[in-house]
Amino acid sequence: MLIRRETPADRAAIHAVHSAAFRREEGAVPVEAPLVDELRAEGDLIGALSLVAVRDGEVAGHVCCSRARLGDDPAAAVGLGPLGVLPAHQAHGVGSALMHAVLGAADALGHGLVVLLGEPAYYSRFGFAAASALSITAPDPKWGRYFQARTLTAYRPVQAGAFAYAPAFSRI
């Protein structure tokens, strides 16, 4: 398996990955697929943090981070998601490989925090914990323990406050 940055040639495959990974009912396009397209079109998708997993010549998974705001600091944190893996490749380490790669890349780029909305039982293995423990406020208080953050090397305790995802997230 190869983890690499997405290229323009990957865009249809990325859309297909999220459509298949998050499909809840036949024929319906899950919001995660167009979300990635919108983040990219609006310039909020961070190119160096939009990664694909390639297995046997096929894009099997994708993860991305987008611009976000934490308090008054537009560079302190990035929003992670979506993370999607084709159903045939799930439970084979693709999602974990993507997570380790994107966290390493975000750290290397100097980001202090990665924030996401997801299942604590899954994301805790990557060092995520309740964002509230770091004094980070969710856009929606109902998110509770599902709103999580992971500190990176550049993290400073003053990086706290209200978190805001890129505008495309507010339309889903």
C-alpha positions in Angstrom: 0.0 0.0 0.0 1.2 3.5 -0.9 0.0 6.6 1.0 0.5 9.8 -1.1 -0.9 13.2 -1.8 -4.0 13.3 -3.9 -3.6 14.4 -7.5 -6.2 15.9 -9.9 -6.5 12.5 -11.5 -7.7 11.1 -8.1 -10.7 13.3 -7.7 -13.4 11.0 -9.2 -11.9 8.1 -7.2 -11.9 10.1 -4.0 -15.6 11.0 -4.5 -16.3 7.3 -5.1 -14.5 6.3 -2.0 -16.6 8.6 0.2 -19.8 7.7 -1.6 -19.2 4.0 -0.9 -17.7 4.3 2.6 -20.5 6.4 4.0 -23.5 5.1 1.9 -26.5 4.7 4.2 -29.1 3.9 1.6 -28.9 2.7 -2.0 -29.0 5.6 -4.5 -28.4 8.4 -2.0 -25.1 10.3 -2.1 -23.7 10.7 1.4 -22.8 14.3 2.4 -19.1 13.4 2.8 -18.5 12.9 -0.9 -19.6 16.4 -2.1 -18.1 17.9 1.1 -14.6 17.1 -0.1 -15.4 18.5 -3.5 -16.7 21.7 -1.9 -13.7 22.1 0.4 -11.4 21.7 -2.6 -13.4 24.2 -4.8 -13.4 26.8 -2.0 -9.7 26.6 -1.3 -10.1 25.2 2.2 -8.7 21.7 1.5 -5.1 21.6 2.5 -3.3 20.0 -0.4 -0.5 18.6 1.6 -3.0 17.0 4.0 -5.3 15.4 1.4 -3.9 11.8 1.2 -4.9 8.7 -0.7 -4.1 5.1 0.0 -3.4 3.1 -3.1 -3.7 -0.7 -3.1 -3.2 -2.8 -6.2 -3.3 0.4 -8.4 -6.6 1.5 -7.0 -7.5 4.4 -4.7 -8.8 2.4 -1.6 -9.0 5.3 0.9 -8.8 9.0 1.4 -8.3 11.4 4.3 -8.1 15.1 4.4 -7.7 18.1 6.6 -9.1 21.6 5.9 -8.6 25.1 7.2 -10.3 25.9 10.5 -10.3 28.6 13.1 -9.6 28.2 16.8 -10.5 31.2 18.8 -8.8 34.1 17.1 -6.1 32.0 15.5 -6.7 30.8 11.9 -3.6 28.6 11.9 -3.6 26.9 15.3 -5.8 23.9 14.2 -7.0 22.0 11.2 -10.2 20.1 10.9 -9.8 16.4 9.9 -12.3 14.6 7.8 -13.7 12.9 6.2 -11.7 9.7 6.4 -13.1 7.1 4.1 -12.1 3.6 2.9 -13.8 1.5 0.3 -15.8 -1.3 2.0 -13.7 -4.0 0.4 -10.6 -2.6 2.0 -12.0 -1.8 5.5 -10.6 -3.6 8.5 -7.3 -4.1 6.7 -5.3 -1.2 8.1 -6.0 1.3 5.3 -7.7 3.8 7.6 -5.0 3.5 10.3 -2.3 4.0 7.7 -4.0 7.1 6.4 -4.5 8.5 10.0 -0.8 8.0 10.9 0.3 9.6 7.7 -2.0 12.7 7.9 -1.1 13.2 11.6 2.6 13.0 10.8 2.2 15.4 7.8 0.2 17.9 9.9 2.9 17.8 12.6 5.6 18.3 10.0 3.8 21.3 8.6 3.7 22.9 12.1 0.0 22.6 13.0 -0.6 22.5 16.8 -3.9 20.6 16.8 -6.0 18.3 14.7 -9.7 18.4 15.5 -12.5 16.0 14.3 -16.0 14.8 14.9 -16.0 11.0 15.2 -16.3 7.9 17.3 -14.0 8.0 20.4 -13.5 4.2 20.4 -11.9 4.5 17.0 -10.0 7.7 17.2 -8.6 7.4 20.7 -6.0 4.9 19.3 -4.5 7.8 17.4 -4.2 10.0 20.5 -7.5 11.9 20.2 -9.4 12.9 23.3 -12.4 15.1 24.1 -11.6 18.5 22.8 -13.3 20.0 25.9 -10.3 18.7 28.0 -8.2 21.2 26.0 -10.7 24.1 26.5 -11.8 23.8 22.8 -15.5 24.5 22.3 -17.4 22.6 19.7 -19.5 24.4 17.1 -22.5 22.3 18.4 -22.6 21.5 22.1 -24.6 18.3 21.3 -21.5 16.8 19.8 -20.1 16.1 23.3 -17.5 13.4 23.5 -17.5 12.9 19.7 -15.8 16.3 19.2 -12.2 15.4 19.7 -8.7 16.9 19.4 -5.2 15.6 19.0 -2.2 17.8 20.1 0.9 17.9 17.9 4.5 19.1 18.6 3.6 22.8 17.9 0.7 22.8 20.4 0.6 25.5 23.0 -1.9 25.5 25.9 -3.1 29.0 24.8 -4.5 27.3 21.6 -8.1 27.1 22.9 -11.5 28.6 22.5 -14.3 28.2 20.0 -13.5 26.0 17.0 -14.9 26.6 13.6 -14.7 24.3 10.6 -14.3 25.6 7.0 -17.6 27.0 5.7 -18.5 23.9 3.7 -19.0 22.0 6.9 -21.9 24.3 8.0 -23.8 23.4 4.8 -24.0 19.6 5.5 
